[in-house]
Amino acid sequence: MTKKPKKAAVPSLFRSASLIAVVTVVSKILGLLRDQVMAHAYGAGVVSDAYNYAFQIPSFALVLLGGLGGPFHTATVSVLAKLTKDTAPPSAQTQQLVNTFVTVTGVVATALALIVLVFAPQIIGVIAHEASPDLKAIAVLHLRWMTPMIILGSIIGIFYGIANIYHRFFWSSLSPSAINITLILWIWFLGPDDLGLALAISTMLGAVLQVLLQLPDYITTGFRYKPAWQLQDKDLKTMGELLFPATIGTTIGQLNIYTAMFFASLLPAGGWTAITLGNRLIQLPIGVLIIAMLVPLFPRFSRLVADQDFDSLRNSFRDGILTLWLLSLPIMALIFLVGTDGVALLFQRGEFNAEDTHMVSTVLVVLSVSMLPYMLRDGITRIFYAFNDSKTPLIAGLSSIGINVLFNFLLVKPFGIGGIAMSTVIVSLWNATLLCLLVRKHIPSMGFGQFVSPTFKMILAAIVAFAAGYLALQACAILYAYWQLKHLHLISLINILAALITVGGVYGVLLIILRVTLVHRVTERLLKRRASS
């Protein structure tokens, strides 16, 4: 008598989140190393600005449209989560649906890539309107080299969705590091060049590698690609109804970036590079936390909506957002205390000078304020997508364009580079607030009142921890004067360690004393395990 194969266990949310967090941290560390290599080789100047201007178009396709949480990933998860079981291989109907989706996506993306290739000078002329002719010429060259990424990005997003439906998170979380690896290796072994083509070519090759890293999960889950064109499939129509508004909504978000780029072109050379670096640094903790928590939660949201289990949906959403905020608040305190030290320690060497450090740290500190609304916005957006509603986030995104233009116009002149970052914070807060009001169309009450008490306690703990960290840094400054210590990187490292230990310790103790719900639950479990062992 033959035994039936055991059904593969579905990993818990904690296990999935932990795996994603670890892999994403590795990817983000590689991204940080990539930025260090770029900063050392090119500093914050014309070539780095040109690359960062040009990278916005392919990055839009690769990271925003095709990335985790992007429209293609969202449409795939929203529909396939309701058509597949956790471990069962895909049906013939599902195979055909995915093959048609990939085929149509590839055709459309190829057409868009050809348009960008031909009209690259006009595109750069708009988004870098006030930039120098040399910068524009280099940016056009970079953009044309990176144009194939437009085709690759959307396909990657579909592969992401398929992997996540089957609880495969390792390769999908690690694959974004492919671009970091190729760029680092290219510059280390071949060195920089005057036009920065090393940046553009290695980035494009990294995108190819990213697709290759997605293939194992695509194949082992049972999918096989054959060109298909079954446009009458009702599930394909549902995907399109999700994808189109979500893509427009993401495009609106990109328009906000282009608005910032337009105003950044009024700043001295290196301004846009500083904004890009500051944003990448703040995206390191945001990216790790959001991807680790919300990627495994999203399929759960979709299935809970399908089951009409709204109580569990509210509880999952609340615990997910509060966990993100609990981890974000001490990070915000640390950025305010030692953000400049962190930028100096990471980048201030080679072509990257003290003025560059000041620009990047200014952006970093201001953008850190956006962490809480940014996470809330991303979480509540996934509730809408679970209801197959991508139109409401689109409306919220549309409303933000005018606000972004207005505040960039008002703030850039008096505050310079900090004004652009302030405008980003305002837009994030506006979007999060509006979506929280509009979600009532699906669920009359999301239980936001349950957020008040734990959030207040966490903010209080973070403020006290910040004050303790500030006192610790003052004590360090006295010791530096006594020891006559003047080595910049050593001082920065000591400041970071002192702030990290003080803020982390005080914040953790206060969370326990204040009996913050999430921490209290974990503490009780640990005590019970200890008592039973």
FIFILUM-281978 format. One record per residue (C-alpha): x, y, z; residue in three letters. Coordinates in nm, 4 decimals. Each point is the difference from the previous one (the first is absolute). Layout:
BEGIN
> c1:c2:c3:type
> X:Y:Z:Ala
...
***
This chain:
BEGIN
> c1:c2:c3:type
> 0.0000:0.0000:0.0000:Met
> 0.1588:0.3250:-0.1142:Thr
> -0.0088:0.2981:0.2273:Lys
> -0.1440:0.3243:-0.1229:Lys
> 0.2546:0.2777:-0.0110:Pro
> -0.0356:0.2368:0.2902:Lys
> -0.1428:0.3368:-0.0772:Lys
> 0.2606:0.2716:0.0338:Ala
> -0.0552:0.2124:0.3069:Ala
> -0.0905:0.3610:-0.0476:Val
> 0.2538:0.2142:0.1887:Pro
> -0.1251:0.2245:0.2792:Ser
> -0.0145:0.3750:-0.0425:Leu
> 0.2836:0.0441:0.2515:Phe
> 0.2198:-0.2541:-0.1779:Arg
> -0.0699:0.1528:-0.3417:Ser
> 0.0562:0.3541:0.1293:Ala
> 0.3260:-0.1038:0.1695:Ser
> 0.1339:-0.1653:-0.3158:Leu
> -0.0963:0.2985:-0.2144:Ile
> 0.1527:0.2407:0.2522:Ala
> 0.3334:-0.1835:0.0051:Val
> 0.0218:-0.0299:-0.3795:Val
> -0.1122:0.3602:-0.0490:Thr
> 0.2601:0.1236:0.2507:Val
> 0.2693:-0.1782:-0.2028:Val
> -0.1360:0.1617:-0.3177:Ser
> -0.0116:0.3438:0.1642:Lys
> 0.3554:-0.0360:0.1315:Ile
> 0.1139:-0.0779:-0.3533:Leu
> -0.1935:0.3076:-0.1149:Gly
> 0.1812:0.2080:0.2594:Leu
> 0.3353:-0.1388:-0.1173:Leu
> -0.1049:0.0845:-0.3577:Arg
> -0.0697:0.3604:0.1013:Asp
> 0.3364:0.0172:0.1781:Gln
> 0.1808:-0.1250:-0.3097:Val
> -0.1863:0.2512:-0.2187:Met
> 0.0630:0.2873:0.2419:Ala
> 0.3696:-0.0802:0.0200:His
> 0.0354:-0.0269:-0.3779:Ala
> -0.2195:0.2917:-0.1114:Tyr
> -0.0880:0.2093:0.3092:Gly
> -0.3089:0.2221:-0.0279:Ala
> 0.0522:0.1704:-0.3345:Gly
> -0.0992:0.0125:-0.3665:Val
> 0.0537:-0.3695:-0.0847:Val
> -0.1777:-0.1328:0.3098:Ser
> -0.2864:0.2468:-0.0536:Asp
> -0.0289:-0.1110:-0.3648:Ala
> -0.0176:-0.3673:0.0987:Tyr
> -0.2573:0.0667:0.2716:Asn
> -0.2164:0.2052:-0.2388:Tyr
> 0.0188:-0.2719:-0.2681:Ala
> -0.0572:-0.2833:0.2466:Phe
> -0.3425:0.1366:0.0967:Gln
> -0.1704:-0.1350:-0.3142:Ile
> 0.1301:-0.3619:0.0130:Pro
> -0.0183:0.0061:0.3795:Ser
> -0.3675:0.0896:-0.0307:Phe
> -0.0566:-0.3183:-0.2011:Ala
> 0.2303:-0.2245:0.2034:Leu
> -0.0617:0.1157:0.3570:Val
> -0.3377:0.1755:0.0059:Leu
> -0.2022:-0.1798:-0.2688:Leu
> 0.1707:-0.3370:0.0263:Gly
> 0.1243:0.0012:0.3586:Gly
> -0.1494:-0.1572:0.3093:Leu
> -0.3265:0.1817:0.0649:Gly
> -0.0010:0.1492:-0.3506:Gly
> -0.2984:-0.0257:-0.2387:Pro
> 0.1134:-0.3208:-0.1740:Phe
> 0.0783:-0.1735:0.3287:His
> -0.3285:0.1288:0.1470:Thr
> -0.2172:-0.1094:-0.2947:Ala
> 0.1620:-0.3442:-0.0053:Thr
> -0.0416:-0.0603:0.3737:Val
> -0.3546:0.1423:0.0189:Ser
> -0.1337:-0.2309:-0.2716:Val
> 0.2145:-0.3134:0.0367:Leu
> -0.0406:-0.0110:0.3806:Ala
> -0.3676:-0.0688:-0.0615:Lys
> 0.0610:-0.2541:-0.2795:Leu
> 0.2724:-0.2114:0.1611:Thr
> 0.0532:-0.1908:0.3207:Lys
> 0.3089:0.0441:0.2121:Asp
> 0.1888:-0.3023:-0.1322:Thr
> -0.2039:-0.1373:-0.2918:Ala
> 0.1543:0.0292:-0.3486:Pro
> -0.1676:0.2466:-0.2364:Pro
> -0.2932:-0.1194:-0.2077:Ser
> 0.0059:0.0143:-0.3799:Ala
> -0.2333:0.3006:0.0160:Gln
> 0.2341:0.1827:0.2384:Thr
> 0.2991:-0.0862:-0.2202:Gln
> -0.1753:0.1460:-0.3027:Gln
> -0.0985:0.3124:0.1953:Leu
> 0.3590:0.0628:0.1093:Val
> 0.1410:-0.0720:-0.3469:Asn
> -0.2429:0.2471:-0.1574:Thr
> 0.0843:0.2595:0.2650:Phe
> 0.3737:-0.0423:-0.0649:Val
> -0.0451:0.0136:-0.3804:Thr
> -0.2162:0.3129:-0.0006:Val
> 0.2292:0.1667:0.2541:Thr
> 0.3093:-0.0782:-0.2094:Gly
> -0.1513:0.1439:-0.3187:Val
> -0.1140:0.3234:0.1672:Val
> 0.3278:0.0425:0.1924:Ala
> 0.2036:-0.0478:-0.3184:Thr
> -0.1988:0.2719:-0.1769:Ala
> 0.0553:0.2381:0.2942:Leu
> 0.3725:-0.0816:0.0049:Ala
> 0.0326:0.0900:-0.3689:Leu
> -0.1759:0.3330:0.0631:Ile
> 0.2410:0.0828:0.2841:Val
> 0.2991:-0.1017:-0.2130:Leu
> -0.1024:0.2346:-0.2824:Val
> -0.1138:0.2940:0.2111:Phe
> 0.2664:-0.0174:0.2714:Ala
> 0.1310:0.3568:-0.0708:Pro
> -0.3488:0.1481:0.0332:Gln
> -0.0710:-0.1955:0.3212:Ile
> 0.3223:0.1120:0.1661:Ile
> -0.0631:0.3543:-0.1235:Gly
> -0.3251:0.0077:0.1975:Val
> 0.1028:-0.1614:0.3289:Ile
> 0.3399:0.1778:0.0146:Ala
> -0.1291:0.3235:-0.1488:His
> 0.2495:0.2374:0.1626:Glu
> 0.3001:-0.2337:-0.0054:Ala
> 0.3156:0.0703:-0.1999:Ser
> 0.0339:-0.1271:-0.3619:Pro
> 0.2837:-0.2347:0.1053:Asp
> -0.2146:-0.1577:0.2695:Leu
> -0.2921:-0.0462:-0.2411:Lys
> 0.2211:-0.1603:-0.2661:Ala
> 0.1442:-0.2524:0.2465:Ile
> -0.3448:-0.0735:0.1411:Ala
> -0.1364:-0.0783:-0.3493:Val
> 0.2855:-0.2448:-0.0587:Leu
> -0.0673:-0.1712:0.3341:His
> -0.3748:-0.0192:-0.0607:Leu
> 0.0427:-0.1703:-0.3369:Arg
> 0.2283:-0.2633:0.1512:Trp
> -0.2517:-0.0741:0.2760:Met
> -0.3146:-0.0036:-0.2176:Thr
> -0.0253:-0.3874:-0.0116:Pro
> -0.0782:0.0145:0.3718:Met
> -0.3482:0.1261:-0.0899:Ile
> -0.0762:-0.3401:-0.1549:Ile
> 0.1638:-0.1974:0.2800:Leu
> -0.1690:0.1868:0.2858:Gly
> -0.3588:-0.0980:-0.0691:Ser
> 0.0895:-0.3679:-0.0526:Ile
> 0.1865:-0.0008:0.3317:Ile
> -0.3121:0.1346:0.1732:Gly
> -0.2081:-0.2938:-0.1261:Ile
> 0.2681:-0.2474:0.1117:Phe
> 0.0039:0.1679:0.3435:Tyr
> -0.3739:-0.0521:0.0345:Gly
> 0.0135:-0.3668:-0.0979:Ile
> 0.2811:-0.0697:0.2466:Ala
> -0.1808:0.1749:0.2866:Asn
> -0.3269:-0.1850:-0.0629:Ile
> 0.1901:-0.3223:0.0645:Tyr
> 0.1818:0.1471:0.3009:His
> 0.3340:0.0152:-0.1814:Arg
> 0.1673:0.3125:0.1344:Phe
> 0.3754:-0.0646:-0.0080:Phe
> 0.0909:0.0647:-0.3645:Trp
> -0.2640:0.2689:-0.0536:Ser
> 0.1339:0.1952:0.2994:Ser
> 0.3653:-0.0542:-0.0941:Leu
> -0.0260:0.0655:-0.3743:Ser
> -0.0080:0.3852:0.0231:Pro
> 0.3608:-0.0214:0.1213:Ser
> 0.1029:-0.1211:-0.3482:Ala
> 0.0426:0.3587:-0.1237:Ile
> 0.2083:0.0836:0.3064:Asn
> 0.2292:-0.2965:-0.0592:Ile
> 0.0594:0.0667:-0.3698:Thr
> 0.0701:0.3713:0.0554:Leu
> 0.2402:-0.0630:0.2903:Ile
> 0.1932:-0.2674:-0.1909:Leu
> 0.0185:0.2108:-0.3187:Trp
> 0.1444:0.3075:0.1740:Ile
> 0.2316:-0.2010:0.2252:Trp
> 0.1514:-0.2009:-0.2840:Phe
> -0.0375:0.2286:-0.3040:Leu
> 0.0005:0.3376:0.1737:Gly
> -0.2048:0.3169:-0.0637:Pro
> -0.0034:0.1862:-0.3322:Asp
> -0.0485:0.3678:-0.0854:Asp
> -0.3563:-0.0421:-0.1317:Leu
> -0.1157:-0.2429:0.2676:Gly
> -0.0927:-0.2734:-0.2482:Leu
> 0.1226:-0.2482:0.2600:Ala
> -0.3054:0.0966:0.2044:Leu
> -0.2543:-0.0338:-0.2824:Ala
> 0.1287:-0.3244:-0.1556:Ile
> 0.0509:-0.1827:0.3315:Ser
> -0.3482:0.1061:0.1139:Thr
> -0.1570:-0.1423:-0.3157:Met
> 0.1927:-0.3281:0.0397:Leu
> -0.1156:-0.0158:0.3622:Gly
> -0.3623:0.0149:-0.1156:Ala
> 0.0635:-0.3002:-0.2283:Val
> 0.1497:-0.1881:0.2950:Leu
> -0.3063:0.0911:0.2075:Gln
> -0.2265:-0.1763:-0.2510:Val
> 0.2233:-0.3081:0.0038:Leu
> -0.0201:-0.0142:0.3813:Leu
> -0.3815:-0.0081:-0.0241:Gln
> -0.0088:-0.3027:-0.2303:Leu
> 0.0583:-0.2792:0.2600:Pro
> -0.3162:0.0887:0.1972:Asp
> -0.2014:0.0465:-0.3202:Tyr
> 0.0993:-0.3456:-0.1226:Ile
> -0.0215:-0.1932:0.3287:Thr
> -0.3527:0.1279:0.0707:Thr
> -0.1093:-0.1778:-0.3177:Gly
> -0.0306:0.2872:-0.2484:Phe
> 0.1241:-0.0294:-0.3572:Arg
> -0.0096:0.2858:-0.2471:Tyr
> -0.1655:-0.0413:-0.3405:Lys
> -0.1096:0.3096:-0.1949:Pro
> -0.3757:0.0478:0.0423:Ala
> -0.2485:0.2673:-0.1003:Trp
> -0.3298:-0.0936:0.1699:Gln
> -0.1242:0.3541:0.0513:Leu
> -0.3583:-0.1075:0.0840:Gln
> 0.0977:-0.1653:0.3307:Asp
> -0.2090:0.1576:0.2793:Lys
> 0.2882:-0.0287:0.2482:Asp
> 0.2277:0.1797:-0.2459:Leu
> -0.2624:0.2742:-0.0120:Lys
> 0.0093:0.0177:0.3815:Thr
> 0.3795:0.0265:-0.0152:Met
> -0.0319:0.2830:-0.2516:Gly
> -0.2559:0.1789:0.2146:Glu
> 0.2472:-0.0140:0.2877:Leu
> 0.3118:0.0610:-0.2047:Leu
> -0.1044:0.3045:-0.1991:Phe
> -0.1052:0.2277:0.2894:Pro
> 0.2876:-0.1299:0.2145:Ala
> 0.2471:0.0774:-0.2805:Thr
> -0.1484:0.3451:-0.0471:Ile
> 0.0177:0.0495:0.3764:Gly
> 0.3650:-0.1080:0.0044:Thr
> 0.0645:0.2271:-0.2986:Thr
> -0.1475:0.2854:0.1999:Ile
> 0.2446:-0.0841:0.2779:Gly
> 0.2761:0.0131:-0.2588:Gln
> -0.1305:0.3355:-0.1219:Leu
> 0.0561:0.1251:0.3527:Asn
> 0.3611:-0.1169:-0.0327:Ile
> 0.0307:0.1769:-0.3347:Tyr
> -0.1374:0.3138:0.1657:Thr
> 0.2743:-0.0256:0.2604:Ala
> 0.2557:-0.0563:-0.2783:Met
> -0.1214:0.3098:-0.1827:Phe
> 0.0449:0.2172:0.3085:Phe
> 0.3272:-0.1750:0.0886:Ala
> 0.1409:0.1093:-0.3362:Ser
> -0.0135:0.3552:0.1429:Leu
> 0.2480:-0.1050:0.2711:Leu
> 0.3813:-0.0113:-0.0398:Pro
> 0.1592:-0.3088:-0.1591:Ala
> -0.0297:-0.3007:0.2257:Gly
> -0.3406:0.0992:0.1382:Gly
> -0.1926:-0.2840:-0.1612:Trp
> 0.2694:-0.2516:0.0938:Thr
> -0.0306:0.1145:0.3634:Ala
> -0.3788:-0.0399:-0.0113:Ile
> 0.0374:-0.3452:-0.1585:Thr
> 0.2528:-0.1132:0.2614:Leu
> -0.2065:0.1385:0.2881:Gly
> -0.3073:-0.1782:-0.1328:Asn
> 0.1886:-0.3274:-0.0415:Arg
> 0.1247:0.0219:0.3581:Leu
> -0.3490:0.0550:0.1402:Ile
> -0.1321:-0.2762:-0.2249:Gln
> 0.2439:-0.2417:0.1639:Leu
> -0.2000:-0.0332:0.3262:Pro
> -0.3336:0.0705:-0.1709:Ile
> 0.0662:-0.2569:-0.2703:Gly
> 0.1106:-0.2704:0.2414:Val
> -0.2948:0.0520:0.2349:Leu
> -0.2716:0.0415:-0.2636:Ile
> 0.1165:-0.2899:-0.2162:Ile
> 0.0474:-0.2288:0.3012:Ala
> -0.3429:0.0758:0.1467:Met
> -0.2334:0.0914:-0.2862:Leu
> 0.1160:-0.2432:-0.2708:Val
> -0.1092:-0.3115:0.1955:Pro
> -0.3072:0.1862:0.1335:Leu
> -0.1362:0.0983:-0.3422:Phe
> -0.1045:-0.3512:-0.1162:Pro
> -0.1564:-0.0424:0.3451:Arg
> -0.1982:0.3234:-0.0453:Phe
> -0.1297:-0.1258:-0.3363:Ser
> -0.1088:-0.3357:0.1406:Arg
> -0.1661:0.1599:0.3060:Leu
> -0.1969:0.2298:-0.2290:Val
> -0.1031:-0.2984:-0.2125:Ala
> -0.1177:-0.1755:0.3211:Asp
> -0.1764:0.3160:0.1253:Gln
> 0.1988:-0.0321:0.3249:Asp
> 0.0262:0.3722:0.0722:Phe
> 0.0799:-0.0355:0.3712:Asp
> 0.3150:-0.1956:-0.0805:Ser
> 0.0787:0.2511:-0.2760:Leu
> -0.0201:0.2904:0.2457:Arg
> 0.2134:-0.1825:0.2558:Asn
> 0.2663:-0.0963:-0.2544:Ser
> 0.0135:0.3547:-0.1349:Phe
> 0.0206:0.1551:0.3467:Arg
> 0.2753:-0.2323:0.1225:Asp
> 0.1963:0.0427:-0.3227:Gly
> -0.0045:0.3820:0.0053:Ile
> 0.0681:0.0270:0.3743:Leu
> 0.2944:-0.2362:-0.0361:Thr
> 0.1397:0.2167:-0.2796:Leu
> -0.0433:0.3150:0.2086:Trp
> 0.1499:-0.1607:0.3104:Leu
> 0.3178:-0.0774:-0.1941:Leu
> 0.0029:0.3321:-0.1907:Ser
> -0.0139:0.2460:0.2905:Leu
> 0.3453:-0.0803:0.1489:Pro
> 0.1440:0.0097:-0.3531:Ile
> -0.1413:0.3523:-0.0414:Met
> 0.1562:0.1022:0.3324:Ala
> 0.3383:-0.1387:-0.1104:Leu
> -0.0169:0.1820:-0.3343:Ile
> -0.0643:0.3304:0.1769:Phe
> 0.2888:-0.0650:0.2391:Leu
> 0.2676:-0.1496:-0.2254:Val
> -0.1271:0.0318:-0.3582:Gly
> 0.2910:0.2257:-0.0948:Thr
> 0.2480:-0.2354:0.1671:Asp
> -0.1453:-0.2910:-0.1935:Gly
> 0.0282:0.1763:-0.3359:Val
> 0.3583:0.1089:0.0764:Ala
> 0.1022:-0.3496:0.1066:Leu
> -0.1545:-0.1602:-0.3074:Leu
> 0.0897:0.2431:-0.2763:Phe
> 0.2432:0.2789:0.0958:Gln
> 0.3125:-0.1100:-0.1815:Arg
> 0.1391:0.0223:-0.3535:Gly
> -0.2065:0.2447:-0.2083:Glu
> -0.2690:0.0274:0.2696:Phe
> 0.0734:0.3007:0.2234:Asn
> -0.1409:0.1665:0.3136:Ala
> -0.2423:0.2149:-0.2035:Glu
> -0.1420:-0.3131:-0.1615:Asp
> -0.0413:-0.1535:0.3468:Thr
> -0.1941:0.3063:0.1171:His
> -0.2359:-0.0146:-0.3013:Met
> -0.0729:-0.3718:0.0345:Val
> -0.0477:0.0112:0.3788:Ser
> -0.2425:0.2935:-0.0349:Thr
> -0.2158:-0.2052:-0.2359:Val
> 0.0274:-0.3080:0.2232:Leu
> -0.1091:0.1770:0.3189:Val
> -0.2997:0.1687:-0.1633:Val
> -0.1127:-0.3152:-0.1818:Leu
> 0.0128:-0.2022:0.3232:Ser
> -0.3155:0.1836:0.1114:Val
> -0.1881:-0.1677:-0.2852:Ser
> 0.0645:-0.3550:0.1283:Met
> -0.3236:-0.0403:0.1975:Leu
> -0.2427:0.1386:-0.2624:Pro
> 0.1907:-0.1806:-0.2772:Tyr
> -0.0492:-0.3366:0.1723:Met
> -0.3646:0.0700:0.0795:Leu
> -0.0625:0.0993:-0.3623:Arg
> 0.1601:-0.3176:-0.1337:Asp
> -0.1940:-0.2171:0.2441:Gly
> -0.3406:0.1562:-0.0640:Ile
> 0.0624:-0.0098:-0.3773:Thr
> 0.0273:-0.3789:0.0210:Arg
> -0.3417:-0.0110:0.1674:Ile
> -0.1449:0.1727:-0.3067:Phe
> 0.1815:-0.2409:-0.2328:Tyr
> -0.1333:-0.2964:0.1997:Ala
> -0.3474:0.1287:-0.0909:Phe
> 0.1103:0.0203:-0.3671:Asn
> -0.0229:0.3794:0.0310:Asp
> 0.2936:0.1818:-0.1546:Ser
> -0.2068:0.3014:-0.1046:Lys
> -0.0207:0.1565:0.3469:Thr
> 0.3804:0.0069:0.0509:Pro
> 0.0136:0.1513:-0.3501:Leu
> -0.2336:0.2826:0.1044:Ile
> 0.2092:0.0623:0.3121:Ala
> 0.3146:0.0087:-0.2145:Gly
> -0.1556:0.2447:-0.2454:Leu
> -0.0811:0.2383:0.2830:Ser
> 0.3641:0.0023:0.1110:Ser
> 0.1465:0.1383:-0.3234:Ile
> -0.1224:0.3545:0.0515:Gly
> 0.1040:-0.0098:0.3666:Ile
> 0.3493:-0.1154:-0.0949:Asn
> 0.0438:0.2703:-0.2646:Val
> -0.1315:0.2678:0.2366:Leu
> 0.2249:-0.0879:0.2918:Phe
> 0.3077:-0.0502:-0.2170:Asn
> -0.0616:0.3451:-0.1449:Phe
> -0.0459:0.1506:0.3473:Leu
> 0.2773:-0.1828:0.1853:Leu
> 0.2912:-0.0457:-0.2427:Val
> 0.0970:0.3669:-0.0128:Lys
> 0.0150:0.0628:0.3786:Pro
> 0.1227:-0.3478:0.1049:Phe
> 0.1868:-0.1262:-0.3064:Gly
> 0.0517:-0.3747:-0.0043:Ile
> -0.1834:-0.0364:0.3313:Gly
> -0.3099:0.1556:-0.1576:Gly
> -0.0275:-0.2840:-0.2523:Ile
> 0.0195:-0.2541:0.2837:Ala
> -0.2634:0.1935:0.2012:Met
> -0.2373:-0.0139:-0.2947:Ser
> 0.0440:-0.3791:-0.0159:Thr
> -0.0927:-0.0290:0.3682:Val
> -0.3146:0.2090:-0.0507:Ile
> -0.1101:-0.2114:-0.2980:Val
> 0.0476:-0.3255:0.1975:Ser
> -0.2059:0.1353:0.2894:Leu
> -0.2748:0.1200:-0.2358:Trp
> -0.0258:-0.3344:-0.1815:Asn
> -0.0085:-0.2048:0.3207:Ala
> -0.2695:0.2180:0.1578:Thr
> -0.2192:-0.0004:-0.3103:Leu
> 0.0201:-0.3779:-0.0476:Leu
> -0.0886:-0.0615:0.3646:Cys
> -0.3165:0.2069:-0.0508:Leu
> -0.0901:-0.1661:-0.3314:Leu
> 0.0455:-0.3608:0.1223:Val
> -0.3410:0.0285:0.1705:Arg
> -0.1628:-0.0734:-0.3356:Lys
> 0.1158:-0.3614:0.0442:His
> 0.0105:-0.0376:0.3788:Ile
> -0.2067:0.2483:0.2049:Pro
> 0.2495:-0.0189:0.2855:Ser
> 0.3674:-0.0971:-0.0206:Met
> 0.0336:0.0424:0.3767:Gly
> 0.2411:0.2936:-0.0178:Phe
> -0.0980:0.0891:0.3564:Gly
> 0.1980:-0.3046:0.1140:Gln
> 0.3128:0.1628:-0.1398:Phe
> -0.0105:0.3006:0.2351:Val
> 0.1166:-0.1427:0.3324:Ser
> 0.2906:-0.2181:-0.1248:Pro
> 0.1139:0.2714:-0.2432:Thr
> 0.0031:0.2634:0.2758:Phe
> 0.2043:-0.2301:0.2250:Lys
> 0.2482:-0.0774:-0.2794:Met
> 0.0452:0.3695:-0.0871:Ile
> 0.0510:0.0868:0.3683:Leu
> 0.2622:-0.2737:0.0304:Ala
> 0.1747:0.1225:-0.3166:Ala
> 0.0114:0.3625:0.1248:Ile
> 0.1527:-0.1025:0.3346:Val
> 0.2464:-0.2277:-0.1835:Ala
> 0.0934:0.2898:-0.2309:Phe
> 0.0699:0.2239:0.3033:Ala
> 0.2162:-0.2709:0.1566:Ala
> 0.1893:-0.0414:-0.3281:Gly
> 0.0562:0.3763:-0.0213:Tyr
> 0.1509:0.0027:0.3500:Leu
> 0.2223:-0.2944:-0.0908:Ala
> 0.1331:0.1884:-0.3058:Leu
> 0.0694:0.3086:0.2133:Gln
> 0.2037:-0.2174:0.2337:Ala
> 0.1891:-0.1420:-0.2990:Cys
> 0.0786:0.3542:-0.1233:Ala
> 0.1567:0.0830:0.3380:Ile
> 0.2152:-0.3120:-0.0221:Leu
> 0.1124:0.0853:-0.3570:Tyr
> 0.1163:0.3428:0.1188:Ala
> 0.1811:-0.1568:0.2972:Tyr
> 0.1702:-0.2608:-0.2191:Trp
> 0.0569:0.2521:-0.2825:Gln
> -0.1582:-0.2484:-0.2379:Leu
> -0.0476:0.1447:-0.3501:Lys
> -0.0271:-0.3030:-0.2310:His
> -0.3340:0.0521:-0.1793:Leu
> -0.0910:-0.3624:-0.0709:His
> 0.0986:-0.1218:0.3481:Leu
> -0.2088:0.2743:0.1637:Ile
> -0.2939:-0.0836:-0.2258:Ser
> 0.0253:-0.3706:0.0834:Leu
> 0.0142:0.0633:0.3768:Ile
> -0.2968:0.2399:-0.0229:Asn
> -0.2065:-0.2570:-0.1896:Ile
> 0.0809:-0.2805:0.2454:Leu
> -0.0699:0.2206:0.3039:Ala
> -0.3325:0.1171:-0.1431:Ala
> -0.0991:-0.3508:-0.1103:Leu
> 0.0660:-0.1558:0.3416:Ile
> -0.1647:0.2843:0.1931:Thr
> -0.3065:0.0451:-0.2187:Val
> -0.0538:-0.3731:-0.0472:Gly
> 0.0376:-0.0769:0.3701:Gly
> -0.2186:0.2823:0.1313:Val
> -0.2671:-0.0542:-0.2661:Tyr
> -0.0193:-0.3743:0.0655:Gly
> -0.0257:0.0395:0.3784:Val
> -0.2693:0.2678:-0.0299:Leu
> -0.2069:-0.2162:-0.2368:Leu
> -0.0044:-0.2719:0.2666:Ile
> -0.0757:0.2454:0.2841:Ile
> -0.2809:0.1645:-0.1993:Leu
> -0.1388:-0.3450:-0.0879:Arg
> -0.0265:0.0674:-0.3725:Val
> -0.2340:-0.2715:-0.1287:Thr
> 0.2268:-0.1622:-0.2596:Leu
> 0.3042:-0.0035:0.2292:Val
> -0.2090:-0.1177:0.2943:His
> -0.1246:-0.2977:-0.2044:Arg
> 0.3541:-0.1017:-0.0957:Val
> 0.1244:0.0443:0.3585:Thr
> -0.2811:-0.2175:0.1381:Glu
> 0.0741:-0.2748:-0.2516:Arg
> 0.3701:0.0012:0.0877:Leu
> -0.0768:-0.0150:0.3741:Leu
> -0.2423:-0.2909:-0.0522:Lys
> 0.2579:-0.1925:-0.2042:Arg
> 0.2634:0.0633:0.2664:Arg
> -0.2359:-0.1155:0.2754:Ala
> -0.0914:-0.3173:-0.1887:Ser
> 0.3600:-0.0915:-0.0866:Ser
***
